[in-house]
């Protein structure tokens, strides 16, 4: 078997080595631009981490791109958000076409000037084509002080050779001796670029889509670009369609920092910028049109990495949008199996309702395990997917999810006498975390900071053992002792309020519960209502409240059915149809997280339809006689001892009326394909 070749990457500057995840820039920290490492410098002299040819020198001098003989494209990025300093703190010693050896000086940074401008001087090294040329990038010296030219990372090259790259047969020394003859000469490069057709037209469609979705020319003050990103100064950032832009074919991601709306493009940023400027005109390239000056930046204080909108309502809306965005992104990998499991659960409910199967039969137990496992173990799976989305440790977060559903804790949570425990003297109320979403999203969010803090205080040689277990302990305690009891307290308060409204007016309670219940499900607040339903059925043999909850499932299913009927996007139609069937079988997670929350207006309109359906259910006094619902649960609305009668007819009117209302409202007002990415949504 052929041994994989390696290349050593040197420290470009003296200072403390950082893992890429610790870089205070979301695009680099999430490895969006490729794998790599960073150094918090103690010296401003920047050297080449590898031998190669200089392919890019940023106009603002803050970044240099190199390509090696073996095909590695290495970017050296100096400082965070330093592009707006227009090159003032930097002096470049190379130009495009130069051949440099590893350790040769590339540039110098004025660290004092960066500090005065309140900019982090972090030097970042990434392999921008790492996904295609690398099997791995091993950073061995994280959190250690190093001198420039010290080997700090090893690039393990992919076995398949990169087209156009010279074959590599052995591991080279730190100098990575690569002769100039292995590259094109500067004159050859220039002659090729002259003969190359103008590529602006190739990116015209992408440029149009970006300009349109940032709010159009009227919302743009000015545009600049750095080595990887278009940086817009917008009049109103809230008019920009973040999700649409991030899903454009040719866009890597969207970031907001330093008063800029940043569209991450990657190596083709120059071409896309040219295409954007060809449409906007040169007036938009004037940096004074919207760029904060050094004076105003300093007066306002250091810019944050994520500039929040001003005002409590916009901030709340922005925060909720971020939470929902993370939840939907974390749920996307499991939407398909959630939908299939929901359909199987519905079939099982029908089979037991018609007494084809009993809940004690072996057939039922096996099929129920298949249908229910994804919901029971959802915190484990969600811990993994949410951690990958947010940049925390996926394995640790999966363990946190497992702790939350650990059998003894789940058993205690199900009994009133043991649900109240103490943890080191702190009273703690346990709740069931099976099928929960919000607590794990919070845990994954906190995991980034907890892990970073632990790495700062725990020595390197102890980290592999103590960081994971301490992180799992801290996050589990936060969820169990703080988040769980808080959710329990709020949900109990909501349940008491809802019960009071129902006793006052069934119709009014139907409107309130119908409109709010699925929002409560998102945040885990519905657990205060479920015991009331169970108690009603166990004590009285029926539950008016469960009839209203059933309506909310139908409304979400009708909403996603409307998306299926209206959209021409094939992947969206497929997931929408499966999610609709699942909702009609009583499981709304695929509809909620796969479609409705992703296109927020769909969820809002569905909730309005759900409220109207709940109002209708209350007016008709529809009753439920079993812990079942939605369309598949129709046997639960047949009155025992009476059979099909007024209550069942009320069920048909309220449920199918809600289905009709939700489908029509969303079809007309809640969704259009314009809400999808403007280009290549299917490919995405």
MIBA-379971 format. One line per 2 residues: number of its first residue (from 0); their letters; for each residue x negated, y negated, z negated of C-alpha. Coordinates in steps of 0.1 Angstrom, whole numbers, always signed. Last residue first. Example, Ala and Ser with C-alpha at 12.3 -4.5 7.8 and 13.67 -1.06 7.14 Angstrom:
<pts>
1> sa> -137,+11,-71 | -123,+45,-78
</pts>
This chain:
<pts>
683> xx> +273,-225,+28 | +277,-211,+62
681> xx> +314,-215,+61 | +312,-250,+49
679> xx> +290,-259,+79 | +295,-296,+78
677> xx> +319,-321,+61 | +321,-302,+29
675> xx> +357,-295,+19 | +381,-322,+6
673> xx> +389,-331,+42 | +403,-296,+44
671> xx> +434,-309,+27 | +448,-304,-8
669> xx> +472,-317,-34 | +498,-339,-17
667> xx> +518,-319,+9 | +505,-283,+4
665> xx> +500,-289,-33 | +536,-302,-38
663> xx> +551,-275,-16 | +533,-246,-33
661> xx> +539,-259,-68 | +576,-265,-62
659> xx> +582,-232,-45 | +564,-212,-72
657> xx> +582,-232,-99 | +616,-223,-83
655> xx> +605,-187,-81 | +598,-187,-118
653> xx> +627,-208,-130 | +654,-193,-108
651> xx> +643,-157,-111 | +639,-159,-148
649> xx> +673,-176,-152 | +687,-147,-133
647> xx> +670,-123,-157 | +685,-142,-187
645> xx> +720,-142,-172 | +721,-105,-166
643> xx> +700,-75,-156 | +701,-51,-185
641> xx> +722,-56,-216 | +707,-32,-241
639> xx> +673,-49,-238 | +675,-82,-218
637> xx> +654,-79,-186 | +628,-107,-187
635> xx> +599,-83,-196 | +607,-63,-164
633> xx> +596,-94,-144 | +560,-91,-154
631> xx> +545,-90,-119 | +559,-125,-112
629> xx> +542,-141,-142 | +547,-125,-176
627> xx> +539,-99,-202 | +539,-96,-240
625> xx> +574,-83,-240 | +610,-96,-244
623> xx> +608,-130,-227 | +637,-155,-229
621> xx> +649,-182,-204 | +668,-210,-222
619> xx> +679,-224,-188 | +669,-259,-198
617> xx> +637,-246,-213 | +627,-228,-181
615> xx> +635,-258,-160 | +613,-280,-181
613> xx> +586,-254,-179 | +589,-254,-141
611> xx> +586,-292,-141 | +555,-290,-163
609> xx> +540,-263,-141 | +546,-285,-110
607> xx> +527,-313,-128 | +499,-288,-137
605> xx> +497,-276,-101 | +493,-313,-90
603> xx> +464,-318,-114 | +448,-285,-105
601> xx> +449,-292,-68 | +436,-327,-74
599> xx> +405,-312,-90 | +392,-294,-60
597> xx> +368,-271,-79 | +394,-270,-107
595> xx> +420,-254,-84 | +397,-231,-63
593> xx> +375,-205,-79 | +377,-216,-115
591> xx> +415,-220,-120 | +427,-195,-93
589> xx> +402,-168,-103 | +410,-174,-140
587> xx> +448,-172,-136 | +455,-136,-145
585> xx> +492,-127,-148 | +497,-106,-117
583> xx> +510,-136,-98 | +478,-153,-108
581> xx> +458,-123,-93 | +478,-125,-61
579> xx> +470,-162,-58 | +433,-157,-65
577> xx> +431,-130,-38 | +448,-154,-13
575> xx> +426,-183,-23 | +393,-163,-21
573> xx> +401,-153,+14 | +414,-187,+25
571> xx> +383,-204,+11 | +360,-180,+30
569> xx> +379,-187,+63 | +382,-225,+62
567> xx> +414,-234,+80 | +431,-245,+48
565> xx> +468,-250,+46 | +483,-216,+38
563> xx> +455,-205,+15 | +454,-238,-3
561> xx> +492,-235,-8 | +487,-201,-23
559> xx> +462,-217,-47 | +489,-240,-59
557> xx> +515,-213,-61 | +492,-191,-82
555> xx> +486,-220,-106 | +523,-226,-109
553> xx> +531,-189,-114 | +506,-187,-143
551> xx> +521,-218,-159 | +556,-203,-157
549> xx> +545,-173,-178 | +535,-196,-206
547> xx> +571,-210,-206 | +586,-175,-209
545> xx> +561,-168,-237 | +575,-196,-257
543> xx> +611,-183,-255 | +598,-151,-273
541> xx> +617,-119,-279 | +619,-89,-303
539> xx> +625,-112,-333 | +596,-102,-355
537> xx> +571,-85,-332 | +580,-106,-302
535> xx> +579,-139,-322 | +547,-129,-340
533> xx> +529,-122,-307 | +541,-155,-292
531> xx> +530,-174,-324 | +497,-156,-324
529> xx> +491,-167,-287 | +497,-204,-294
527> xx> +465,-211,-315 | +444,-192,-290
525> xx> +454,-217,-263 | +426,-241,-273
523> xx> +399,-221,-254 | +388,-252,-234
521> xx> +400,-240,-200 | +431,-223,-216
519> xx> +442,-256,-231 | +442,-271,-196
517> xx> +463,-241,-185 | +488,-250,-213
515> xx> +492,-287,-207 | +520,-292,-181
513> xx> +540,-262,-190 | +536,-268,-227
511> xx> +548,-304,-224 | +577,-298,-200
509> xx> +588,-266,-217 | +587,-284,-250
507> xx> +610,-310,-237 | +634,-284,-224
505> xx> +633,-264,-257 | +641,-296,-277
503> xx> +635,-303,-314 | +625,-267,-323
501> xx> +603,-267,-292 | +587,-300,-301
499> xx> +578,-287,-336 | +564,-255,-322
497> xx> +542,-275,-298 | +530,-297,-327
495> xx> +521,-267,-348 | +503,-250,-318
493> xx> +484,-282,-311 | +472,-284,-347
491> xx> +463,-247,-347 | +444,-252,-314
489> xx> +424,-282,-329 | +414,-263,-360
487> xx> +405,-231,-340 | +385,-251,-315
485> xx> +366,-268,-343 | +361,-235,-361
483> xx> +346,-219,-330 | +324,-249,-321
481> xx> +307,-254,-355 | +300,-222,-374
479> xx> +303,-196,-346 | +291,-217,-317
477> xx> +263,-235,-336 | +253,-202,-353
475> xx> +251,-184,-320 | +230,-211,-304
473> xx> +205,-212,-333 | +202,-174,-336
471> xx> +198,-169,-298 | +171,-196,-297
469> xx> +154,-181,-326 | +154,-147,-310
467> xx> +141,-160,-276 | +114,-184,-291
465> xx> +100,-159,-316 | +86,-130,-296
463> xx> +74,-145,-263 | +65,-177,-281
461> xx> +39,-165,-306 | +8,-168,-285
459> xx> +19,-203,-273 | +23,-218,-307
457> xx> +59,-227,-318 | +67,-263,-323
455> xx> +70,-277,-288 | +83,-244,-274
453> xx> +111,-245,-299 | +122,-280,-288
451> xx> +124,-270,-251 | +144,-239,-259
449> xx> +169,-258,-281 | +172,-286,-254
447> xx> +180,-262,-225 | +201,-240,-247
445> xx> +225,-268,-256 | +240,-267,-222
443> xx> +241,-229,-222 | +258,-229,-256
441> xx> +284,-255,-244 | +292,-235,-213
439> xx> +295,-204,-236 | +320,-221,-258
437> xx> +341,-233,-228 | +346,-199,-211
435> xx> +364,-174,-234 | +375,-140,-220
433> xx> +366,-124,-253 | +356,-151,-278
431> xx> +381,-141,-305 | +380,-165,-334
429> xx> +361,-165,-367 | +366,-192,-393
427> xx> +334,-202,-411 | +330,-215,-446
425> xx> +293,-225,-451 | +277,-206,-481
423> xx> +249,-191,-461 | +276,-181,-435
421> xx> +309,-177,-452 | +339,-158,-438
419> xx> +375,-165,-429 | +387,-141,-403
417> xx> +386,-113,-429 | +420,-115,-444
415> xx> +437,-128,-412 | +425,-98,-392
413> xx> +416,-101,-355 | +385,-122,-361
411> xx> +371,-95,-384 | +374,-69,-356
409> xx> +357,-93,-331 | +329,-99,-356
407> xx> +324,-62,-362 | +325,-54,-325
405> xx> +300,-81,-313 | +319,-104,-290
403> xx> +301,-136,-300 | +268,-118,-303
401> xx> +271,-105,-267 | +275,-140,-254
399> xx> +244,-151,-273 | +226,-121,-257
397> xx> +237,-134,-223 | +223,-168,-233
395> xx> +190,-153,-242 | +188,-134,-209
393> xx> +197,-164,-188 | +171,-188,-204
391> xx> +182,-224,-199 | +181,-242,-165
389> xx> +217,-254,-163 | +229,-232,-134
387> xx> +209,-202,-145 | +221,-206,-180
385> xx> +257,-208,-168 | +253,-175,-149
383> xx> +238,-156,-178 | +260,-169,-205
381> xx> +290,-163,-182 | +282,-127,-179
379> xx> +279,-122,-217 | +309,-144,-224
377> xx> +330,-125,-198 | +325,-92,-216
375> xx> +362,-87,-225 | +374,-103,-192
373> xx> +351,-83,-169 | +359,-51,-189
371> xx> +397,-54,-186 | +405,-39,-152
369> xx> +380,-10,-154 | +388,-3,-190
367> xx> +425,-5,-182 | +420,+21,-155
365> xx> +403,+45,-179 | +428,+39,-207
363> xx> +458,+43,-183 | +446,+76,-169
361> xx> +438,+89,-204 | +474,+82,-216
359> xx> +479,+62,-247 | +492,+31,-229
357> xx> +519,+52,-212 | +521,+54,-174
355> xx> +552,+55,-151 | +572,+39,-178
353> xx> +585,+11,-155 | +568,-15,-176
351> xx> +537,+7,-179 | +533,+9,-142
349> xx> +541,-28,-137 | +515,-38,-164
347> xx> +490,-15,-147 | +496,-31,-114
345> xx> +491,-66,-129 | +459,-55,-146
343> xx> +446,-42,-112 | +454,-76,-96
341> xx> +436,-94,-124 | +406,-71,-120
339> xx> +404,-79,-83 | +406,-116,-89
337> xx> +380,-114,-117 | +358,-93,-94
335> xx> +359,-120,-67 | +355,-149,-91
333> xx> +324,-135,-108 | +296,-155,-90
331> xx> +318,-186,-89 | +323,-188,-127
329> xx> +290,-207,-135 | +297,-232,-107
327> xx> +333,-237,-119 | +322,-243,-155
325> xx> +293,-266,-146 | +315,-288,-124
323> xx> +342,-288,-151 | +318,-301,-177
321> xx> +303,-327,-153 | +338,-339,-143
319> xx> +347,-342,-180 | +317,-363,-186
317> xx> +323,-386,-157 | +360,-390,-167
315> xx> +350,-397,-203 | +324,-422,-191
313> xx> +349,-439,-168 | +373,-442,-197
311> xx> +348,-454,-222 | +334,-482,-200
309> xx> +301,-480,-181 | +292,-452,-158
307> xx> +264,-428,-170 | +229,-432,-155
305> xx> +214,-397,-155 | +176,-399,-159
303> xx> +178,-430,-181 | +163,-463,-171
301> xx> +141,-478,-197 | +155,-511,-211
299> xx> +177,-536,-194 | +151,-563,-196
297> xx> +125,-540,-183 | +146,-531,-153
295> xx> +155,-567,-146 | +119,-578,-146
293> xx> +107,-548,-125 | +133,-557,-99
291> xx> +165,-537,-95 | +170,-526,-59
289> xx> +202,-536,-43 | +196,-559,-14
287> xx> +160,-566,-24 | +149,-533,-8
285> xx> +159,-544,+27 | +165,-511,+45
283> xx> +202,-519,+48 | +195,-549,+71
281> xx> +177,-525,+96 | +210,-510,+109
279> xx> +234,-486,+94 | +236,-459,+121
277> xx> +200,-459,+132 | +191,-463,+95
275> xx> +209,-430,+87 | +191,-412,+115
273> xx> +158,-425,+105 | +164,-414,+69
271> xx> +174,-380,+82 | +141,-377,+101
269> xx> +120,-389,+72 | +138,-366,+47
267> xx> +131,-335,+68 | +107,-320,+42
265> xx> +134,-320,+14 | +168,-335,+16
263> xx> +178,-345,-19 | +204,-372,-19
261> xx> +197,-397,-46 | +223,-423,-58
259> xx> +200,-448,-75 | +205,-469,-107
257> xx> +174,-453,-122 | +188,-418,-118
255> xx> +216,-399,-101 | +209,-366,-83
253> xx> +225,-347,-54 | +213,-314,-40
251> xx> +196,-296,-12 | +213,-313,+18
249> xx> +208,-299,+53 | +242,-283,+56
247> xx> +263,-304,+34 | +273,-288,+1
245> xx> +257,-314,-21 | +274,-342,-1
243> xx> +309,-327,-6 | +303,-320,-43
241> xx> +291,-356,-50 | +318,-374,-31
239> xx> +306,-410,-36 | +333,-435,-46
237> xx> +323,-433,-83 | +288,-447,-74
235> xx> +303,-481,-67 | +281,-508,-51
233> xx> +256,-482,-41 | +218,-483,-40
231> xx> +210,-452,-20 | +178,-431,-24
229> xx> +173,-405,+3 | +151,-378,-11
227> xx> +121,-356,-6 | +90,-378,-1
225> xx> +107,-410,-10 | +135,-429,+7
223> xx> +151,-463,+7 | +187,-473,+13
221> xx> +205,-506,+6 | +237,-521,-7
219> xx> +259,-493,+4 | +297,-492,-3
217> xx> +307,-510,+29 | +285,-487,+49
215> xx> +307,-457,+39 | +316,-444,+5
213> xx> +287,-421,-2 | +307,-395,+17
211> xx> +307,-414,+50 | +270,-422,+49
209> xx> +262,-386,+42 | +284,-372,+69
207> xx> +271,-396,+95 | +235,-388,+86
205> xx> +242,-351,+89 | +258,-356,+124
203> xx> +228,-378,+135 | +202,-353,+123
201> xx> +195,-338,+157 | +198,-372,+173
199> xx> +169,-384,+152 | +147,-356,+165
197> xx> +130,-377,+193 | +113,-352,+215
195> xx> +78,-342,+206 | +52,-354,+231
193> xx> +40,-381,+208 | +39,-358,+178
191> xx> +18,-334,+198 | -7,-360,+207
189> xx> -9,-372,+171 | -15,-337,+158
187> xx> -42,-331,+185 | -59,-363,+175
185> xx> -58,-354,+139 | -74,-321,+146
183> xx> -53,-290,+143 | -62,-268,+114
181> xx> -85,-237,+110 | -114,-258,+123
179> xx> -113,-278,+92 | -126,-249,+72
177> xx> -107,-234,+43 | -127,-226,+12
175> xx> -102,-220,-16 | -124,-237,-42
173> xx> -108,-218,-69 | -120,-185,-55
171> xx> -102,-166,-28 | -82,-134,-32
169> xx> -86,-112,-2 | -70,-103,+32
167> xx> -52,-134,+43 | -40,-136,+79
165> xx> -40,-172,+93 | -6,-189,+93
163> xx> +14,-194,+125 | +43,-174,+114
161> xx> +40,-166,+77 | +27,-132,+71
159> xx> +50,-106,+54 | +33,-95,+22
157> xx> +45,-127,+4 | +17,-146,-13
155> xx> +12,-145,-50 | +4,-181,-61
153> xx> -17,-183,-92 | -14,-213,-116
151> xx> -36,-233,-140 | -71,-233,-123
149> xx> -89,-262,-139 | -98,-289,-113
147> xx> -87,-317,-136 | -92,-310,-173
145> xx> -66,-290,-193 | -45,-294,-224
143> xx> -22,-265,-230 | +16,-265,-229
141> xx> +18,-240,-200 | -16,-225,-190
139> xx> -7,-194,-171 | +17,-205,-144
137> xx> +24,-175,-121 | +40,-183,-88
135> xx> +57,-153,-73 | +65,-134,-40
133> xx> +56,-165,-21 | +58,-176,+16
131> xx> +96,-179,+23 | +110,-192,-10
129> xx> +78,-211,-18 | +82,-234,+11
127> xx> +80,-265,-11 | +52,-252,-33
125> xx> +54,-277,-61 | +29,-298,-80
123> xx> +43,-325,-103 | +23,-353,-119
121> xx> +41,-369,-149 | +35,-406,-151
119> xx> +69,-414,-167 | +80,-449,-158
117> xx> +87,-478,-181 | +72,-503,-157
115> xx> +47,-512,-184 | +39,-475,-188
113> xx> +34,-471,-150 | +10,-501,-150
111> xx> -10,-486,-179 | -13,-453,-160
109> xx> -27,-469,-129 | -28,-439,-107
107> xx> -56,-428,-83 | -54,-408,-52
105> xx> -65,-376,-33 | -98,-369,-49
103> xx> -113,-335,-38 | -107,-307,-63
101> xx> -96,-282,-36 | -111,-293,-3
99> xx> -95,-319,+20 | -88,-321,+57
97> xx> -74,-354,+68 | -45,-354,+93
95> xx> -23,-378,+73 | -43,-401,+52
93> xx> -65,-398,+21 | -78,-420,-6
91> xx> -45,-433,-19 | -43,-461,-45
89> xx> -12,-461,-67 | +4,-484,-93
87> xx> +18,-508,-67 | +32,-482,-43
85> xx> +67,-497,-39 | +75,-495,-76
83> xx> +109,-480,-65 | +92,-448,-55
81> xx> +81,-442,-91 | +112,-423,-100
79> xx> +91,-398,-121 | +54,-400,-116
77> xx> +29,-387,-89 | +42,-359,-67
75> xx> +17,-334,-52 | +35,-313,-26
73> xx> +21,-280,-15 | +31,-263,+18
71> xx> +15,-228,+16 | +8,-214,+51
69> xx> -23,-193,+45 | -45,-220,+60
67> xx> -32,-245,+35 | -7,-273,+40
65> xx> -8,-305,+19 | +17,-332,+10
63> xx> +9,-364,-9 | +32,-384,-31
61> xx> +33,-418,-49 | +18,-438,-21
59> xx> +50,-458,-14 | +47,-449,+23
57> xx> +44,-413,+11 | +14,-394,+25
55> xx> +24,-363,+43 | +5,-335,+62
53> xx> -29,-336,+46 | -47,-305,+57
51> xx> -58,-279,+32 | -77,-269,+1
49> xx> -56,-266,-30 | -48,-286,-62
47> xx> -62,-318,-45 | -74,-344,-70
45> xx> -56,-372,-90 | -76,-396,-111
43> xx> -52,-414,-135 | -63,-397,-167
41> xx> -43,-385,-197 | -17,-369,-174
39> xx> +15,-351,-183 | +10,-322,-159
37> xx> +35,-303,-139 | +42,-268,-125
35> xx> +55,-252,-94 | +83,-233,-77
33> xx> +104,-250,-49 | +122,-283,-43
31> xx> +153,-271,-62 | +130,-257,-89
29> xx> +156,-268,-115 | +132,-292,-132
27> xx> +122,-307,-98 | +157,-318,-89
25> xx> +168,-326,-124 | +138,-349,-132
23> xx> +125,-350,-167 | +100,-321,-161
21> xx> +104,-294,-188 | +118,-268,-164
19> xx> +86,-271,-143 | +66,-258,-172
17> xx> +42,-285,-184 | +4,-286,-185
15> xx> -10,-313,-208 | -36,-337,-193
13> xx> -64,-340,-167 | -52,-343,-131
11> xx> -45,-321,-100 | -48,-289,-121
9> xx> -58,-263,-96 | -37,-238,-77
7> xx> -51,-203,-72 | -42,-184,-41
5> xx> -32,-147,-41 | -30,-118,-16
3> xx> -7,-89,-21 | -24,-55,-20
1> xx> -14,-34,+10 | +0,+0,+0
</pts>
